[in-house]
Amino acid sequence: MKKILSSLFISIGVLAVAQEEAIMEVKAQVIKPLKVEVTKNIDFGKVVAGSFSRVDGEFKVTGEPGEKYIAYIKELGENSGEGTIEMVNSTDSSIKFPVRAWTDLFNFIPTINSKTGYNYHTVGVDLAVPTTQTPGSYTSNLTMIVRYE
């Protein structure tokens, strides 16, 4: 019996010694969320059917100073500045206009200004109105998407 208990203690001791452990450090740095706000809407005013117009709008991106981010117009896609947007008036349910947006955001990834914590970006929109366009007041929206890189 003594021999069996000795063997049991030796076996338990060997199992306890065979165990290893390591401590993993877990870190997180919380940064400011990105915010985007429109500071100047796009208003073409009165445009003659069959003509072309170019107008600027502006938005402000606020976030963690020094952090890179991506910004784009949702309706035109992340990597494109051209497409069509749907504009609506009171008599026609919807009409699509060809649009080309131009901005400094299409060719580089900006960084939040390290001194101010925000950047301003201009978005210009070219609007080509077809000659057959029905007269009326039209409205639409462009959605600016921002996210950290």
Secondary structure as UniProt FT lines:
FT   HELIX           2..17
FT   STRAND          35..40
FT   TURN            49..50
FT   STRAND          52..62
FT   TURN            65..66
FT   STRAND          68..73
FT   HELIX           74..76
FT   TURN            78..79
FT   STRAND          82..88
FT   STRAND          95..103
FT   HELIX           104..106
FT   TURN            114..116
FT   STRAND          118..128
FT   TURN            131..132
FT   STRAND          144..148
//
